[in-house]
Amino acid sequence: MINKTFVASFLGWTLDAYDFFLVIVVVPHLAHDFGRSITDIAIATTLTLALRPVGAFIFGWFADRFGRRTPLMIDIALYSVIELLTAFSPNFTVFLIFRAVFGIAMGGEWGLGAALAMESMPANRRGLFSGILQEGYAVGNLLAGVTYWLLYDHIGWRGMFVVGALPALLILYIRTQVPESPAWLAKKPEREALGSGILWHAFKTNWPLFIYGGFFMAAFNFMSHGTQDPYATFLIKQHSFSPQQVGIVNTIASVGAIIGGIAFGALSQRIGRRMAIMIAAILGAFAIPLWAFSQTLAMLAFGGFIMQFMVQGAWGIIPAHLNEIAPALARGTFPGFVYQLGNLIASGTLPLITALAATTFLTPVGPDYGKAMALFTLLALCAVIVTTVIGFAVGKERRTESFMSS
């Protein structure tokens, strides 16, 4: 049962991320077809990220009240339908509306899937499986890159969004194969006693943790979106790479992300969540020159691999860490909400980097995306280290404790 639960959670996050990254890999093509600038198109990613906390709150509240499975199925259905509708956007305004609604659905999925998966795992396996689960995001990025690489020339960006509606099939698997979270069932009497006030009770008794969690995850989202979202545009505009070359670099970087997330997730089980996060962030800072300033396809691909190994290495620890520090009765809401609150704070990352490249780092041949990404990423990695250190004062790690008793 644990395997089936984990598979469902992993696939839900993978396919959700895949749908998000379909926009990222076709930003220049969307700009051309809608007659807009790159920065204008980047607003779509901002709207998606900004509305994710809304979805995390709504679906998280339902998950804490009524269980994890049903809200997860509804959420997957929503983001699949919106992805399909995106393919038929008649103009830029409608496109933005669809991406905003998609943000609500995307915001709900991660918290539900992470709670369902981590609550179904024994304590001594959470680190490893946290890393695997979080890298569903990188797998989604990889799938988007491969789709772009293999299919864009044949079906265009609209056809890619039609393909993005396939996650709806996952609902059947969850409905027939995935049991409810045992940790949620164990706390059901307490939840029923609190009724609709369950979330307010959790916030009232743990409000400093909620505030800290939002800023902690803002640093993480600045780090991840700063290294991922502008990269395809950087390769296309600054290096004149073809869709196939961008797909190759994206694929290699995604492989690095997957390996890094699993490796650091497992390492965190031994040396501690926060220590592993700081090591990944420090090593990521040393990778910036290779990642942002290399000139050949091979070196840019290698730089992307190393950078995403470190960035997603830190991220691989997050599903376990947030669920472990979360209030037990709000584990469906807390991890997803603070994660997406961080996304809201960091939602302007792509427009900010593109604007920075087009102003502060403008050259005679065009914007220097490499320098803009390098500066932004260095600051984001420093923020990750600082907020992780502050976390020691907020509360202890509980990586060895069972969710059944907490």
Secondary structure, DSSP 4 states (H G I P E B T S, - for coil): -HHHHHHHHHHHHHHHHHHHHHHHHTHHHHHHHHT--HHHHHHHHHHHHHHHHHHHHHHHHHHHHH-SHHHHHHHHHHHHHHHHHHTT--SHHHHHHHHHHHHHHHHHHHHHHHHHHHHTS-GGGHHHHHHHHHTHHHHHHHHHHHHHHHHHHHHHHHHHHHHTTGGGGHHHHHHHH-PPPHHHHHTHHHHHHHGGGHHHHHHHHHHHHHHHHHHHHHHHHHHHHHHHTTHHHIIIIIT---HHHHHHHHHHHHHHHHHHHHHHHHHHHHH-HHHHHHHHHHHHHHTHHHHHH--SHHHHHHHHHHHHHHHHHHHTTHHHHHHHHS-GGGTTTHHHHHHHHHHHHTTTHHHHHHHHHHTTTEETTEE-HHHHHHHHHHHHHHHHHHHHHHHHHH----TTS-TTT-
